[in-house]
Amino acid sequence: MIRCVSPVDGRVYAERQADSGAEIEAALAMARAARRDWRRTPIAERARLCLAAVDAMLAMRDEIVPELAWQMGRPVRYGAGELRGFEERACHMVAIAEALRFIESGPKDKFSRFVAREPLGLVLVIAPWNYPYLTAVNSVVPALMAGNAVILKHAAQTLLVGERFQQAFDRAGAPQGLMQTLTLTHAATAAIISARQVDQVNITGSVLGGQEIEKAAAGTFTGIGLELGGKDPAYVRADADLPQAIENLVDGSFFNSGQSCCGIERIYVQKDRYHDFVDGFVELTKTYVLGDPLAEATTLGPMARASGADLVRRQIAASAGAKALIDPRLFPKDASGTPYLAPQVVVDVDHQMSLMREESFGPVVGIMPVADDDEAVRLMNDSPYGLTASIWTRDADAATRLGAEIETGTVFMNRCDYLDPALAWTGVKDTGRGATLSRVGYETLTRPKSYHLRLAF
């Protein structure tokens, strides 16, 4: 059985029997059959199906929002925001599907030359629980628009999200087998990949999860897209708009209880602004309300699992010499051994501490003063991860100059913790490889096929 244990009260909220070997084989056979016709389907018809599925998903909003709270703990006041992002990303990728058309190679006497974009075939999407609709749609809709069939494996913590995807595409009239959600164990997932049953695997998850996918795919030449988390830094320069930086960085640190791959986990502030920044950051953090995610007043829900909260507690406790500035007693729901964890701001930190180097994935942030741009860049790059980095300044030229030196997939100026579907979502180092979204995202879901046609002798 695959079980979702709710962080709200610790009870089993949903459970499903894992698909058997025979069920998996049948699903793969249906997918292969569906992809043969789908690859010949005009792009306009693919768009009609995908947009109808988006509409079907949005029609389930009233059921989805409380389901999300029960499954992974996000407060209901924010639940609809994920569906708005789901709609934005899906619609953008549909709108730019002209990226799939032929690439003309220019005139050549007596010849026609062009490069076609061929679908890969069958794409396996492995989605996580933290932003379960957003992370899945990054690959599901573009893969279908590119002419592929899709198998979706969702995380156990968000079992019902995979089923919602299935319902949406079924209600939109998807051909049988084209988009299927399977309930898979880790072993079954690895077996599918190692047997070369799929042509591309897109996973959003942990570094360990990415390594297991690479092991399963070894020697198969299966394409792999990896988005594996981060330890995302922010740098507040002396010329920053301090209130704006504080407001946005507090939100970027603690939204979704800090369970965001591109959430802010470490902040560097030029020393002349350091104390004012920390004071403002702490005061705003104290305004959060930790509690039942189904209550409208709650702004900080439980973490998805008690084990995640315990990891953050251990990181804070192990930071010898550091100072935690938030009194947990301000948040009565905080309790050791539970997923309810107060937000925490830690100072007097350094890069010898795991808190500043290893992914926390929870509501904690370390803040350090820096002397100048050079020190900030050095510390921002002192990490095994590289997903996003944000620079807070009034000087766009400085942000561009510094961004060129930062080892990261996305550089932000005066914003953070956001994904623009018009830009490639990608990372470096242990954050992974490949890209989703934007025109670049279609590159990993298709293969080039060149046509060199002699028109006359």
Secondary structure by P-SEA (a helix, b strand, c coil): cbbbbbccccccccccccccaaaaaaaaaaaaaaaaaaaaccaaaaaaaaaaaaaaaaaaaaaaaaaaaacccccccccaaaaaaaaaaaaaaaaacccccccccccccccccbbbbbbccbbbbbbbccaaaaaaaccaaaaaaabbbbbbbbccccaaaaaaaaaaaaaaccccccbbbbbccaaaaaaaaaaccccbbbbbccaaaaaaaaaaacccccbbbbbcccbbbbbbccccaaaaaaaaaaaaaccccccccccccbbbccccaaaaaaaaaaaaaaaccccccccccccccccccaaaaaaaaaaaaaccccccccccccccccccccccccbbbbcccccccccccccccccbbbbbbbccaaaaaaaaaccccccbbbbbcccaaaaaaaaaaccccccccccccccccccccccccccccccccccccccccbbbbbbbbbccc
